[in-house]
Amino acid sequence: MIGICGNEKSSDVLVTVDLNNNGIEVIIESKLKKMFGKLMEKAVREVLEEMNVENAKVLVQDFGALDFVIKARTRTAVRRAMVGGKN
């Protein structure tokens, strides 16, 4: 059960969510990881908590997205994973 949302364009983010995981694992890939990695991870974890997701591996490939974009893409990727779709 994998869900994907986003683009590899400037100011966007590509979020991949795999619900077949034990616990929560967040992987951040970004040129800005050293400065904003913790904030990106916090945004993802907030969405997972809101949606009551306890088991997920989330890959965040950031291209300069703001936190509200990361949250929206994460939310949609989780929904897509829950219905079993990749798009």
MOPAC internal coordinates of N, CA, C and O (Angstrom, degrees):
PM7 1SCF
backbone

  N    0.0000 0     0.00 0     0.00 0    0    0    0
  C    1.4431 1     0.00 0     0.00 0    1    0    0
  C    1.5140 1   109.04 1     0.00 0    2    1    0
  O    1.2310 1   121.73 1   -82.04 1    3    2    1
  N    1.3332 1   114.30 1    97.96 1    3    2    1
  C    1.4538 1   120.89 1  -177.47 1    5    3    2
  C    1.5183 1   108.99 1  -122.29 1    6    5    3
  O    1.2310 1   120.86 1   -41.92 1    7    6    5
  N    1.3294 1   115.95 1   138.08 1    7    6    5
  C    1.4602 1   121.68 1   175.35 1    9    7    6
  C    1.5139 1   109.08 1  -126.63 1   10    9    7
  O    1.2310 1   121.01 1   -40.17 1   11   10    9
  N    1.3368 1   115.67 1   139.83 1   11   10    9
  C    1.4576 1   121.29 1  -178.65 1   13   11   10
  C    1.5237 1   108.49 1  -128.64 1   14   13   11
  O    1.2310 1   120.49 1   -38.66 1   15   14   13
  N    1.3298 1   116.66 1   141.34 1   15   14   13
  C    1.4517 1   120.66 1   175.88 1   17   15   14
  C    1.5233 1   109.07 1  -151.12 1   18   17   15
  O    1.2310 1   120.77 1   -39.00 1   19   18   17
  N    1.3235 1   116.13 1   141.00 1   19   18   17
  C    1.4573 1   120.91 1   174.92 1   21   19   18
  C    1.5040 1   113.38 1   118.03 1   22   21   19
  O    1.2310 1   121.35 1     5.32 1   23   22   21
  N    1.3285 1   115.02 1  -174.68 1   23   22   21
  C    1.4606 1   123.09 1  -177.12 1   25   23   22
  C    1.5196 1   110.52 1  -138.15 1   26   25   23
  O    1.2310 1   121.47 1   -18.58 1   27   26   25
  N    1.3076 1   114.79 1   161.42 1   27   26   25
  C    1.4621 1   120.72 1   175.18 1   29   27   26
  C    1.5240 1   109.58 1   -96.73 1   30   29   27
  O    1.2310 1   120.93 1  -135.60 1   31   30   29
  N    1.3218 1   115.83 1    44.40 1   31   30   29
  C    1.4629 1   121.52 1  -179.80 1   33   31   30
  C    1.5201 1   109.78 1  -108.70 1   34   33   31
  O    1.2310 1   121.25 1   -20.41 1   35   34   33
  N    1.3202 1   115.21 1   159.59 1   35   34   33
  C    1.4598 1   120.62 1   178.28 1   37   35   34
  C    1.5327 1   110.44 1   -55.93 1   38   37   35
  O    1.2310 1   120.69 1   -40.02 1   39   38   37
  N    1.3131 1   116.29 1   139.98 1   39   38   37
  C    1.4653 1   124.73 1  -179.71 1   41   39   38
  C    1.5249 1   113.39 1    67.76 1   42   41   39
  O    1.2310 1   120.08 1  -160.23 1   43   42   41
  N    1.3261 1   117.46 1    19.77 1   43   42   41
  C    1.4626 1   120.74 1   178.21 1   45   43   42
  C    1.5228 1   109.03 1  -127.94 1   46   45   43
  O    1.2310 1   120.86 1     3.77 1   47   46   45
  N    1.3150 1   115.95 1  -176.23 1   47   46   45
  C    1.4538 1   122.40 1  -178.34 1   49   47   46
  C    1.5238 1   108.04 1  -149.61 1   50   49   47
  O    1.2310 1   120.75 1   -34.18 1   51   50   49
  N    1.3283 1   116.17 1   145.82 1   51   50   49
  C    1.4588 1   121.93 1   175.04 1   53   51   50
  C    1.5245 1   106.55 1  -110.65 1   54   53   51
  O    1.2310 1   121.02 1   -62.71 1   55   54   53
  N    1.3207 1   115.64 1   117.29 1   55   54   53
  C    1.4677 1   121.22 1  -177.44 1   57   55   54
  C    1.5246 1   108.99 1  -113.09 1   58   57   55
  O    1.2310 1   121.01 1   -53.19 1   59   58   57
  N    1.3324 1   115.67 1   126.81 1   59   58   57
  C    1.4608 1   122.23 1   176.36 1   61   59   58
  C    1.5215 1   108.02 1  -117.31 1   62   61   59
  O    1.2310 1   120.73 1   -54.22 1   63   62   61
  N    1.3216 1   116.20 1   125.78 1   63   62   61
  C    1.4642 1   122.08 1  -178.46 1   65   63   62
  C    1.5227 1   109.21 1  -117.84 1   66   65   63
  O    1.2310 1   120.89 1   -54.47 1   67   66   65
  N    1.3262 1   115.91 1   125.53 1   67   66   65
  C    1.4653 1   122.47 1   175.31 1   69   67   66
  C    1.5237 1   107.11 1  -116.18 1   70   69   67
  O    1.2310 1   120.75 1   -66.05 1   71   70   69
  N    1.3191 1   116.16 1   113.95 1   71   70   69
  C    1.4691 1   120.29 1  -177.56 1   73   71   70
  C    1.5231 1   113.13 1   -81.56 1   74   73   71
  O    1.2310 1   119.78 1   175.93 1   75   74   73
  N    1.3257 1   118.03 1    -4.07 1   75   74   73
  C    1.4676 1   121.96 1   177.20 1   77   75   74
  C    1.5168 1   109.69 1   -90.26 1   78   77   75
  O    1.2310 1   120.57 1  -106.21 1   79   78   77
  N    1.3161 1   116.52 1    73.79 1   79   78   77
  C    1.4600 1   121.99 1  -176.63 1   81   79   78
  C    1.5196 1   108.29 1  -147.32 1   82   81   79
  O    1.2310 1   120.37 1   -24.06 1   83   82   81
  N    1.3050 1   116.90 1   155.94 1   83   82   81
  C    1.4623 1   121.08 1   174.01 1   85   83   82
  C    1.5195 1   107.68 1   -98.45 1   86   85   83
  O    1.2310 1   120.68 1   -68.81 1   87   86   85
  N    1.3203 1   116.31 1   111.19 1   87   86   85
  C    1.4542 1   120.65 1  -178.15 1   89   87   86
  C    1.5248 1   110.78 1    82.64 1   90   89   87
  O    1.2310 1   121.85 1     9.69 1   91   90   89
  N    1.3229 1   114.07 1  -170.31 1   91   90   89
  C    1.4640 1   121.27 1  -179.02 1   93   91   90
  C    1.5225 1   109.08 1  -106.02 1   94   93   91
  O    1.2310 1   121.34 1   -50.03 1   95   94   93
  N    1.3352 1   115.05 1   129.97 1   95   94   93
  C    1.4644 1   121.88 1   176.35 1   97   95   94
  C    1.5271 1   107.04 1  -132.50 1   98   97   95
  O    1.2310 1   120.61 1   -55.92 1   99   98   97
  N    1.3296 1   116.45 1   124.08 1   99   98   97
  C    1.4601 1   121.25 1  -179.97 1  101   99   98
  C    1.5240 1   108.45 1  -118.78 1  102  101   99
  O    1.2310 1   120.92 1   -55.93 1  103  102  101
  N    1.3304 1   115.85 1   124.07 1  103  102  101
  C    1.4642 1   121.59 1   179.23 1  105  103  102
  C    1.5205 1   107.40 1  -114.71 1  106  105  103
  O    1.2310 1   120.81 1   -55.32 1  107  106  105
  N    1.3224 1   116.05 1   124.68 1  107  106  105
  C    1.4657 1   121.62 1  -179.13 1  109  107  106
  C    1.5214 1   109.15 1  -108.75 1  110  109  107
  O    1.2310 1   120.80 1   -53.95 1  111  110  109
  N    1.3286 1   116.08 1   126.05 1  111  110  109
  C    1.4631 1   121.79 1   172.87 1  113  111  110
  C    1.5247 1   106.71 1  -118.57 1  114  113  111
  O    1.2310 1   120.69 1   -68.40 1  115  114  113
  N    1.3255 1   116.29 1   111.60 1  115  114  113
  C    1.4615 1   119.96 1  -176.57 1  117  115  114
  C    1.5183 1   109.84 1  -162.38 1  118  117  115
  O    1.2310 1   120.93 1   -33.03 1  119  118  117
  N    1.3211 1   115.82 1   146.97 1  119  118  117
  C    1.4669 1   120.41 1   172.68 1  121  119  118
  C    1.5217 1   110.24 1   -67.39 1  122  121  119
  O    1.2310 1   120.89 1   157.39 1  123  122  121
  N    1.3233 1   115.90 1   -22.61 1  123  122  121
  C    1.4611 1   121.81 1  -176.95 1  125  123  122
  C    1.5348 1   112.21 1  -100.56 1  126  125  123
  O    1.2310 1   120.44 1  -163.93 1  127  126  125
  N    1.3192 1   116.75 1    16.07 1  127  126  125
  C    1.4682 1   120.66 1  -175.52 1  129  127  126
  C    1.5233 1   112.84 1   -57.60 1  130  129  127
  O    1.2310 1   120.26 1   138.29 1  131  130  129
  N    1.3203 1   117.10 1   -41.71 1  131  130  129
  C    1.4715 1   119.24 1  -178.06 1  133  131  130
  C    1.5189 1   111.87 1   -61.75 1  134  133  131
  O    1.2310 1   120.28 1   143.46 1  135  134  133
  N    1.3348 1   117.07 1   -36.54 1  135  134  133
  C    1.4659 1   120.46 1  -178.46 1  137  135  134
  C    1.5260 1   112.51 1   -86.81 1  138  137  135
  O    1.2310 1   120.08 1   139.59 1  139  138  137
  N    1.3344 1   117.46 1   -40.41 1  139  138  137
  C    1.4570 1   120.13 1  -170.52 1  141  139  138
  C    1.5218 1   114.98 1  -122.32 1  142  141  139
  O    1.2310 1   119.75 1  -174.68 1  143  142  141
  N    1.3182 1   118.09 1     5.32 1  143  142  141
  C    1.4634 1   121.32 1  -177.19 1  145  143  142
  C    1.5105 1   113.87 1   -56.33 1  146  145  143
  O    1.2310 1   120.10 1   137.07 1  147  146  145
  N    1.3224 1   117.41 1   -42.93 1  147  146  145
  C    1.4649 1   120.51 1  -179.00 1  149  147  146
  C    1.5221 1   111.19 1   -66.88 1  150  149  147
  O    1.2310 1   120.45 1   142.90 1  151  150  149
  N    1.3336 1   116.74 1   -37.10 1  151  150  149
  C    1.4641 1   119.97 1   178.05 1  153  151  150
  C    1.5269 1   111.26 1   -68.75 1  154  153  151
  O    1.2310 1   120.63 1   142.01 1  155  154  153
  N    1.3379 1   116.40 1   -37.99 1  155  154  153
  C    1.4646 1   120.31 1   177.23 1  157  155  154
  C    1.5233 1   109.90 1   -63.13 1  158  157  155
  O    1.2310 1   120.79 1   133.87 1  159  158  157
  N    1.3233 1   116.09 1   -46.13 1  159  158  157
  C    1.4657 1   120.37 1   179.57 1  161  159  158
  C    1.5206 1   110.67 1   -62.81 1  162  161  159
  O    1.2310 1   120.26 1   140.18 1  163  162  161
  N    1.3156 1   117.11 1   -39.82 1  163  162  161
  C    1.4694 1   121.24 1   178.73 1  165  163  162
  C    1.5261 1   110.35 1   -61.04 1  166  165  163
  O    1.2310 1   120.23 1   136.79 1  167  166  165
  N    1.3331 1   117.16 1   -43.21 1  167  166  165
  C    1.4666 1   121.16 1   179.15 1  169  167  166
  C    1.5251 1   110.82 1   -60.40 1  170  169  167
  O    1.2310 1   120.41 1   135.93 1  171  170  169
  N    1.3266 1   116.82 1   -44.07 1  171  170  169
  C    1.4657 1   121.28 1   179.43 1  173  171  170
  C    1.5196 1   110.06 1   -64.09 1  174  173  171
  O    1.2310 1   120.44 1   132.87 1  175  174  173
  N    1.3188 1   116.77 1   -47.13 1  175  174  173
  C    1.4721 1   120.31 1  -178.30 1  177  175  174
  C    1.5309 1   112.06 1   -63.24 1  178  177  175
  O    1.2310 1   120.12 1   144.95 1  179  178  177
  N    1.3317 1   117.38 1   -35.05 1  179  178  177
  C    1.4676 1   120.53 1   177.46 1  181  179  178
  C    1.5270 1   111.03 1   -62.54 1  182  181  179
  O    1.2310 1   120.60 1   137.12 1  183  182  181
  N    1.3283 1   116.46 1   -42.88 1  183  182  181
  C    1.4657 1   120.79 1   178.90 1  185  183  182
  C    1.5313 1   110.48 1   -65.15 1  186  185  183
  O    1.2310 1   120.39 1   135.22 1  187  186  185
  N    1.3254 1   116.87 1   -44.78 1  187  186  185
  C    1.4670 1   120.11 1   179.63 1  189  187  186
  C    1.5211 1   110.55 1   -60.59 1  190  189  187
  O    1.2310 1   120.46 1   139.75 1  191  190  189
  N    1.3256 1   116.73 1   -40.25 1  191  190  189
  C    1.4619 1   120.58 1   179.03 1  193  191  190
  C    1.5284 1   110.57 1   -66.50 1  194  193  191
  O    1.2310 1   120.20 1   135.70 1  195  194  193
  N    1.3356 1   117.22 1   -44.30 1  195  194  193
  C    1.4736 1   121.58 1   178.28 1  197  195  194
  C    1.5238 1   111.24 1   -57.83 1  198  197  195
  O    1.2310 1   120.84 1   142.54 1  199  198  197
  N    1.3352 1   115.99 1   -37.46 1  199  198  197
  C    1.4617 1   121.37 1  -175.80 1  201  199  198
  C    1.5312 1   112.24 1   -92.22 1  202  201  199
  O    1.2310 1   120.24 1  -173.37 1  203  202  201
  N    1.3293 1   117.15 1     6.63 1  203  202  201
  C    1.4662 1   123.08 1   178.95 1  205  203  202
  C    1.5254 1   113.04 1    57.84 1  206  205  203
  O    1.2310 1   120.69 1  -141.48 1  207  206  205
  N    1.3258 1   116.29 1    38.52 1  207  206  205
  C    1.4619 1   121.64 1   177.36 1  209  207  206
  C    1.5240 1   107.72 1   -92.22 1  210  209  207
  O    1.2310 1   120.79 1   -58.97 1  211  210  209
  N    1.3342 1   116.09 1   121.03 1  211  210  209
  C    1.4607 1   120.92 1  -177.28 1  213  211  210
  C    1.5235 1   112.51 1  -107.02 1  214  213  211
  O    1.2310 1   120.18 1   162.56 1  215  214  213
  N    1.3294 1   117.26 1   -17.44 1  215  214  213
  C    1.4609 1   121.96 1  -178.76 1  217  215  214
  C    1.5239 1   109.10 1  -132.79 1  218  217  215
  O    1.2310 1   120.74 1   -70.05 1  219  218  217
  N    1.3252 1   116.18 1   109.95 1  219  218  217
  C    1.4690 1   119.56 1   179.36 1  221  219  218
  C    1.5217 1   110.13 1  -163.96 1  222  221  219
  O    1.2310 1   121.72 1   -37.54 1  223  222  221
  N    1.3207 1   114.31 1   142.46 1  223  222  221
  C    1.4611 1   121.66 1   169.73 1  225  223  222
  C    1.5197 1   105.06 1  -108.94 1  226  225  223
  O    1.2310 1   120.85 1   -58.79 1  227  226  225
  N    1.3320 1   115.99 1   121.21 1  227  226  225
  C    1.4577 1   120.97 1  -175.49 1  229  227  226
  C    1.5242 1   109.15 1  -118.86 1  230  229  227
  O    1.2310 1   121.13 1   -57.55 1  231  230  229
  N    1.3221 1   115.45 1   122.45 1  231  230  229
  C    1.4624 1   121.73 1   175.67 1  233  231  230
  C    1.5188 1   107.31 1  -104.76 1  234  233  231
  O    1.2310 1   121.03 1   -58.68 1  235  234  233
  N    1.3381 1   115.63 1   121.32 1  235  234  233
  C    1.4565 1   122.18 1   179.69 1  237  235  234
  C    1.5252 1   107.88 1  -111.85 1  238  237  235
  O    1.2310 1   120.90 1   -68.08 1  239  238  237
  N    1.3346 1   115.89 1   111.92 1  239  238  237
  C    1.4621 1   121.16 1   177.10 1  241  239  238
  C    1.5242 1   106.52 1  -105.19 1  242  241  239
  O    1.2310 1   120.99 1   -79.74 1  243  242  241
  N    1.3201 1   115.72 1   100.26 1  243  242  241
  C    1.4587 1   122.12 1  -170.58 1  245  243  242
  C    1.5268 1   112.28 1   -92.42 1  246  245  243
  O    1.2310 1   121.77 1   -40.77 1  247  246  245
  N    1.3345 1   114.22 1   139.23 1  247  246  245
  C    1.4596 1   121.22 1   177.19 1  249  247  246
  C    1.5282 1   110.02 1  -127.20 1  250  249  247
  O    1.2310 1   121.08 1  -145.60 1  251  250  249
  N    1.3397 1   115.53 1    34.40 1  251  250  249
  C    1.4589 1   121.20 1   177.43 1  253  251  250
  C    1.5181 1   114.31 1    97.50 1  254  253  251
  O    1.2310 1   120.05 1  -154.89 1  255  254  253
  N    1.3307 1   117.50 1    25.11 1  255  254  253
  C    1.4642 1   121.41 1  -178.45 1  257  255  254
  C    1.5216 1   111.51 1   -76.27 1  258  257  255
  O    1.2310 1   121.18 1   -31.61 1  259  258  257
  N    1.3194 1   115.34 1   148.39 1  259  258  257
  C    1.4589 1   121.44 1   173.20 1  261  259  258
  C    1.5236 1   109.08 1   -81.02 1  262  261  259
  O    1.2310 1   120.84 1   -15.76 1  263  262  261
  N    1.3402 1   116.00 1   164.24 1  263  262  261
  C    1.4594 1   119.34 1  -173.67 1  265  263  262
  C    1.5236 1   113.60 1   -60.78 1  266  265  263
  O    1.2310 1   119.45 1   143.74 1  267  266  265
  N    1.3360 1   118.65 1   -36.26 1  267  266  265
  C    1.4669 1   119.08 1  -179.66 1  269  267  266
  C    1.5253 1   111.51 1   -66.90 1  270  269  267
  O    1.2310 1   120.18 1   150.89 1  271  270  269
  N    1.3315 1   117.27 1   -29.11 1  271  270  269
  C    1.4658 1   121.01 1   176.39 1  273  271  270
  C    1.5258 1   109.42 1   -71.26 1  274  273  271
  O    1.2310 1   120.66 1   137.05 1  275  274  273
  N    1.3265 1   116.34 1   -42.95 1  275  274  273
  C    1.4690 1   120.69 1   178.32 1  277  275  274
  C    1.5263 1   109.83 1   -60.05 1  278  277  275
  O    1.2310 1   120.25 1   136.84 1  279  278  277
  N    1.3270 1   117.13 1   -43.16 1  279  278  277
  C    1.4675 1   120.53 1   179.30 1  281  279  278
  C    1.5208 1   111.54 1   -64.06 1  282  281  279
  O    1.2310 1   120.33 1   135.32 1  283  282  281
  N    1.3150 1   116.97 1   -44.68 1  283  282  281
  C    1.4690 1   120.43 1  -178.65 1  285  283  282
  C    1.5268 1   111.03 1   -64.38 1  286  285  283
  O    1.2310 1   120.43 1   136.09 1  287  286  285
  N    1.3255 1   116.78 1   -43.91 1  287  286  285
  C    1.4687 1   120.44 1   179.91 1  289  287  286
  C    1.5331 1   109.98 1   -65.41 1  290  289  287
  O    1.2310 1   120.15 1   140.93 1  291  290  289
  N    1.3244 1   117.32 1   -39.07 1  291  290  289
  C    1.4636 1   121.00 1   179.10 1  293  291  290
  C    1.5220 1   110.34 1   -64.57 1  294  293  291
  O    1.2310 1   120.65 1   134.65 1  295  294  293
  N    1.3278 1   116.36 1   -45.35 1  295  294  293
  C    1.4606 1   121.59 1  -179.88 1  297  295  294
  C    1.5352 1   110.56 1   -58.11 1  298  297  295
  O    1.2310 1   120.65 1   134.03 1  299  298  297
  N    1.3219 1   116.36 1   -45.97 1  299  298  297
  C    1.4668 1   120.43 1  -178.82 1  301  299  298
  C    1.5241 1   111.41 1   -68.28 1  302  301  299
  O    1.2310 1   120.23 1   139.34 1  303  302  301
  N    1.3286 1   117.17 1   -40.66 1  303  302  301
  C    1.4697 1   120.69 1   178.80 1  305  303  302
  C    1.5322 1   110.70 1   -62.58 1  306  305  303
  O    1.2310 1   120.16 1   140.41 1  307  306  305
  N    1.3295 1   117.30 1   -39.59 1  307  306  305
  C    1.4695 1   120.94 1   177.85 1  309  307  306
  C    1.5238 1   109.80 1   -63.93 1  310  309  307
  O    1.2310 1   120.14 1   134.58 1  311  310  309
  N    1.3329 1   117.34 1   -45.42 1  311  310  309
  C    1.4715 1   120.40 1   179.06 1  313  311  310
  C    1.5255 1   110.83 1   -59.56 1  314  313  311
  O    1.2310 1   120.86 1   136.63 1  315  314  313
  N    1.3255 1   115.95 1   -43.37 1  315  314  313
  C    1.4634 1   119.90 1   179.73 1  317  315  314
  C    1.5245 1   111.63 1   -64.57 1  318  317  315
  O    1.2310 1   120.55 1   141.69 1  319  318  317
  N    1.3231 1   116.55 1   -38.31 1  319  318  317
  C    1.4602 1   120.22 1   177.53 1  321  319  318
  C    1.5237 1   111.23 1   -65.62 1  322  321  319
  O    1.2310 1   120.60 1   143.31 1  323  322  321
  N    1.3285 1   116.46 1   -36.69 1  323  322  321
  C    1.4628 1   120.79 1  -178.78 1  325  323  322
  C    1.5326 1   112.20 1   -65.99 1  326  325  323
  O    1.2310 1   120.24 1   149.81 1  327  326  325
  N    1.3352 1   117.15 1   -30.19 1  327  326  325
  C    1.4653 1   119.81 1   177.91 1  329  327  326
  C    1.5207 1   112.12 1   -94.55 1  330  329  327
  O    1.2310 1   121.16 1  -178.93 1  331  330  329
  N    1.3354 1   115.39 1     1.07 1  331  330  329
  C    1.4584 1   119.92 1   174.14 1  333  331  330
  C    1.5124 1   115.59 1    83.39 1  334  333  331
  O    1.2310 1   120.16 1  -167.58 1  335  334  333
  N    1.3352 1   117.30 1    12.42 1  335  334  333
  C    1.4553 1   119.84 1  -179.02 1  337  335  334
  C    1.5193 1   112.09 1  -100.03 1  338  337  335
  O    1.2310 1   120.36 1   -26.86 1  339  338  337
  N    1.3246 1   116.92 1   153.14 1  339  338  337
  C    1.4570 1   120.91 1   178.29 1  341  339  338
  C    1.5185 1   111.78 1   -94.97 1  342  341  339
  O    1.2310 1   119.56 1   165.48 1  343  342  341
  N    1.3228 1   118.45 1   -14.52 1  343  342  341
  C    1.4534 1   121.25 1   179.46 1  345  343  342
  C    1.4971 1   107.99 1  -114.62 1  346  345  343
  O    1.2310 1   120.10 1   180.00 1  347  346  345

